[in-house]
Amino acid sequence: ALPIRVEFERQAELACAVVGVHQLLFIDVARLQEINEQYGLHVGDEILQRVADTVRRRAPRNAVCGRLDGGRLIVCLPLMTPEAAETVALGLVEGIAKLSHQRGEGRLEVSARIGLANLATREGDGGWHDALARALAFAESASRQAKQSSGASVQRWTEGTAASLRGGNALEHPLLAVLMRALTK
């Protein structure tokens, strides 16, 4: 029930019409493929619906929430500091973890890793779509860093975060390059 990328971008652009620093969260629902394989696609779909509901309920009133694909969601937080956005992200992680429950003889664990990046809009900055594409690539990179580190559930994007993933420029990573090209089309 979350808007897909095109509608998300339209709503986020309207919400971020005021020039300033906004935040973008990239949410990756962990082990979704395992859930689909172990319990069936209908259970995976149910989990995604519950995660989307949790994100919508726990996000601030002015937030714009959307779904990229599979278990990847995004949240735009207009005119919010990175510190406040990190608090929101931690609340989302907590809410998503509460979706874990007993199912049959096993326990269905639901969790997410969230990457956080600035979505800076400035006059003459290449426009809204370029700013969004950069922020999304950076937030996705931070999410992967959170996935790689033990125990981290929220990671802010920094040059250091990107360098630790592949030892170079953030935009030189092949997956990030593909993501950037797709988002700017």
VOVOMAR-669646 format. One line per field, with one value per residue (C-alpha): x, y, z; residue number from 0. Coordinates in nm, 4 decimals, decimal comma, padded with zeros to 6 digits. Layout:
# residues N
px (X / ...)
py (Y / ...)
pz (Z / ...)
resi (NUM / ...)
END
This chain:
# residues 185
px (00,0000 / 00,3040 / 00,3582 / 00,6136 / 00,9153 / 00,7547 / 00,4737 / 00,7130 / 00,9424 / 00,6493 / 00,5282 / 00,8808 / 00,9571 / 00,6465 / 00,7317 / 01,0885 / 00,9942 / 01,1624 / 01,5346 / 01,7253 / 01,8668 / 01,6289 / 01,6999 / 01,6401 / 01,6087 / 01,6714 / 01,5089 / 01,6136 / 01,3950 / 01,6354 / 01,5991 / 01,2871 / 01,4003 / 01,4469 / 01,0986 / 00,9516 / 01,1341 / 01,0593 / 00,7010 / 00,5796 / 00,5345 / 00,2034 / 00,3836 / 00,6543 / 00,3823 / 00,2112 / 00,5405 / 00,5967 / 00,2458 / 00,3092 / 00,6469 / 00,4875 / 00,2150 / 00,4777 / 00,6811 / 00,3728 / 00,2592 / 00,5990 / 00,7198 / 00,6618 / 00,3453 / 00,5281 / 00,7340 / 00,6875 / 00,7114 / 00,7514 / 00,8548 / 01,1353 / 01,0971 / 01,1010 / 01,1820 / 01,3322 / 01,1447 / 01,2350 / 01,1316 / 01,1893 / 01,2084 / 01,1693 / 01,3696 / 01,5069 / 01,8505 / 02,0529 / 02,0281 / 01,6483 / 01,6348 / 01,8518 / 01,6044 / 01,3210 / 01,5213 / 01,5904 / 01,2187 / 01,1426 / 01,3943 / 01,2379 / 00,8842 / 00,9824 / 01,1549 / 00,8295 / 00,6743 / 00,8774 / 00,6540 / 00,6167 / 00,5003 / 00,4413 / 00,7373 / 00,9763 / 01,0174 / 00,9748 / 01,2353 / 01,1662 / 01,4318 / 01,5614 / 01,8782 / 01,8412 / 02,0795 / 02,0503 / 02,1732 / 02,1289 / 01,8960 / 02,0372 / 01,8520 / 02,0309 / 01,9765 / 02,1781 / 02,2536 / 02,1462 / 01,7854 / 01,5653 / 01,6147 / 01,9947 / 01,9802 / 01,7402 / 01,9517 / 02,2650 / 02,0897 / 01,9334 / 02,2670 / 02,4342 / 02,1533 / 02,1621 / 02,5386 / 02,4947 / 02,2294 / 02,4729 / 02,7332 / 02,4839 / 02,4162 / 02,7894 / 02,8566 / 02,7574 / 02,4645 / 02,4258 / 02,0734 / 02,1071 / 02,4039 / 02,4578 / 02,6275 / 02,9671 / 03,2675 / 03,4154 / 03,1098 / 03,1435 / 03,5189 / 03,4823 / 03,2474 / 03,4842 / 03,7894 / 03,7298 / 03,5000 / 03,1362 / 03,0102 / 03,2661 / 03,0959 / 02,9272 / 02,5931 / 02,5800 / 02,6572 / 02,3672 / 02,1372 / 02,2402 / 02,1767 / 01,8356 / 01,7264 / 01,8278 / 01,6414)
py (00,0000 / 00,2294 / 00,4263 / 00,2904 / 00,4928 / 00,7307 / 00,8365 / 00,8438 / 01,0831 / 01,3112 / 01,3241 / 01,3653 / 01,6480 / 01,8330 / 01,7681 / 01,8939 / 02,2035 / 02,4210 / 02,4418 / 02,2850 / 01,9618 / 01,6713 / 01,3088 / 00,9850 / 00,6414 / 00,3239 / 00,0282 / -00,3253 / -00,5965 / -00,8727 / -01,2386 / -01,1846 / -01,4484 / -01,6995 / -01,6218 / -01,6747 / -02,0071 / -02,1378 / -02,0195 / -01,9350 / -01,6186 / -01,5400 / -01,5105 / -01,2912 / -01,0676 / -01,0517 / -00,9513 / -00,6782 / -00,5435 / -00,5377 / -00,3695 / -00,1065 / -00,0457 / -00,0105 / 00,2339 / 00,4416 / 00,4495 / 00,5293 / 00,7812 / 01,1495 / 01,3069 / 01,4969 / 01,1954 / 01,0447 / 00,6652 / 00,4443 / 00,1028 / 00,0461 / -00,3290 / -00,6533 / -00,5777 / -00,2347 / 00,0714 / 00,4407 / 00,7270 / 01,0952 / 01,3141 / 01,6803 / 01,9467 / 01,7072 / 01,6885 / 01,3680 / 01,3185 / 01,3391 / 01,1108 / 00,8568 / 00,8574 / 00,7949 / 00,5126 / 00,3461 / 00,3622 / 00,1963 / -00,0814 / -00,1375 / -00,1458 / -00,3843 / -00,6196 / -00,6377 / -00,8102 / -01,1226 / -01,4024 / -01,7750 / -01,9536 / -02,3237 / -02,4776 / -02,2003 / -01,8321 / -01,5972 / -01,3252 / -00,9921 / -00,7227 / -00,4440 / -00,2512 / 00,1188 / 00,3474 / 00,7219 / 00,9967 / 01,3705 / 01,4712 / 01,8166 / 02,0397 / 02,3554 / 02,6032 / 02,5024 / 02,1566 / 01,9565 / 01,9451 / 01,7376 / 01,4056 / 01,4283 / 01,5078 / 01,2183 / 00,9778 / 01,0684 / 01,0410 / 00,7068 / 00,5637 / 00,6851 / 00,5587 / 00,2191 / 00,2070 / 00,2851 / 00,0136 / -00,2422 / -00,1233 / -00,1776 / -00,5270 / -00,6063 / -00,4803 / -00,6941 / -00,5582 / -00,2287 / -00,1642 / 00,2003 / 00,3492 / 00,7073 / 00,7510 / 00,9149 / 00,9016 / 00,6573 / 00,4331 / 00,4181 / 00,3597 / 00,0713 / -00,1048 / -00,1199 / 00,0911 / 00,3810 / 00,6545 / 00,5943 / 00,6272 / 00,3841 / 00,0783 / -00,1133 / -00,1567 / 00,2106 / 00,3085 / 00,0944 / 00,2414 / 00,5965 / 00,5372 / 00,3814 / 00,6636 / 00,9418 / 00,8042)
pz (00,0000 / -00,0264 / -00,3454 / -00,5886 / -00,6988 / -00,9505 / -00,7158 / -00,4194 / -00,6106 / -00,6951 / -00,3344 / -00,1932 / -00,4348 / -00,3169 / 00,0488 / -00,0022 / -00,2039 / 00,0584 / -00,0135 / 00,2707 / 00,4035 / 00,4177 / 00,5068 / 00,3186 / 00,4764 / 00,2761 / 00,4546 / 00,3655 / 00,5185 / 00,6197 / 00,5248 / 00,3117 / 00,0605 / 00,3442 / 00,4759 / 00,1280 / 00,0893 / 00,4383 / 00,4841 / 00,1324 / -00,0721 / 00,0976 / 00,4329 / 00,2779 / 00,1328 / 00,4732 / 00,6369 / 00,3763 / 00,4394 / 00,8144 / 00,7669 / 00,5399 / 00,7991 / 01,0722 / 00,8648 / 00,7839 / 01,1499 / 01,3017 / 01,0432 / 01,1233 / 00,9846 / 00,7093 / 00,5958 / 00,2520 / 00,2456 / -00,0611 / -00,1870 / -00,4350 / -00,4885 / -00,2951 / 00,0663 / 00,0002 / 00,1238 / 00,1337 / 00,3565 / 00,2857 / 00,5966 / 00,4945 / 00,6810 / 00,9412 / 01,0977 / 01,0641 / 01,4416 / 01,4391 / 01,1345 / 01,3132 / 01,6024 / 01,3545 / 01,1929 / 01,5266 / 01,6061 / 01,2722 / 01,3395 / 01,6810 / 01,5381 / 01,2587 / 01,5059 / 01,7028 / 01,4019 / 01,4863 / 01,6147 / 01,6702 / 01,3590 / 01,3913 / 01,5666 / 01,4674 / 01,5214 / 01,2281 / 01,2791 / 01,1116 / 01,1050 / 00,8876 / 00,8220 / 00,7516 / 00,5699 / 00,6243 / 00,3923 / 00,3500 / 00,0692 / 00,0123 / -00,2299 / -00,3341 / -00,6137 / -00,9187 / -00,7780 / -01,0828 / -00,9771 / -00,7573 / -00,9367 / -00,9196 / -00,5480 / -00,4885 / -00,6933 / -00,4960 / -00,1606 / -00,2527 / -00,3660 / -00,0482 / 00,1793 / 00,0063 / 00,0572 / 00,4270 / 00,4549 / 00,3146 / 00,5631 / 00,8460 / 00,7108 / 00,7100 / 01,0610 / 01,3542 / 01,5474 / 01,3620 / 01,2445 / 01,1372 / 00,9551 / 00,8387 / 00,5037 / 00,5161 / 00,2829 / 00,5359 / 00,5104 / 00,1340 / 00,1433 / 00,3875 / 00,1454 / -00,1453 / -00,0843 / -00,3214 / -00,4422 / -00,3403 / -00,6944 / -00,8396 / -00,6882 / -00,9755 / -00,7969 / -00,7039 / -01,0630 / -01,1892 / -00,9239 / -01,0112 / -01,3846 / -01,3151 / -01,0887 / -01,3225 / -01,6270)
resi (0 / 1 / 2 / 3 / 4 / 5 / 6 / 7 / 8 / 9 / 10 / 11 / 12 / 13 / 14 / 15 / 16 / 17 / 18 / 19 / 20 / 21 / 22 / 23 / 24 / 25 / 26 / 27 / 28 / 29 / 30 / 31 / 32 / 33 / 34 / 35 / 36 / 37 / 38 / 39 / 40 / 41 / 42 / 43 / 44 / 45 / 46 / 47 / 48 / 49 / 50 / 51 / 52 / 53 / 54 / 55 / 56 / 57 / 58 / 59 / 60 / 61 / 62 / 63 / 64 / 65 / 66 / 67 / 68 / 69 / 70 / 71 / 72 / 73 / 74 / 75 / 76 / 77 / 78 / 79 / 80 / 81 / 82 / 83 / 84 / 85 / 86 / 87 / 88 / 89 / 90 / 91 / 92 / 93 / 94 / 95 / 96 / 97 / 98 / 99 / 100 / 101 / 102 / 103 / 104 / 105 / 106 / 107 / 108 / 109 / 110 / 111 / 112 / 113 / 114 / 115 / 116 / 117 / 118 / 119 / 120 / 121 / 122 / 123 / 124 / 125 / 126 / 127 / 128 / 129 / 130 / 131 / 132 / 133 / 134 / 135 / 136 / 137 / 138 / 139 / 140 / 141 / 142 / 143 / 144 / 145 / 146 / 147 / 148 / 149 / 150 / 151 / 152 / 153 / 154 / 155 / 156 / 157 / 158 / 159 / 160 / 161 / 162 / 163 / 164 / 165 / 166 / 167 / 168 / 169 / 170 / 171 / 172 / 173 / 174 / 175 / 176 / 177 / 178 / 179 / 180 / 181 / 182 / 183 / 184)
END
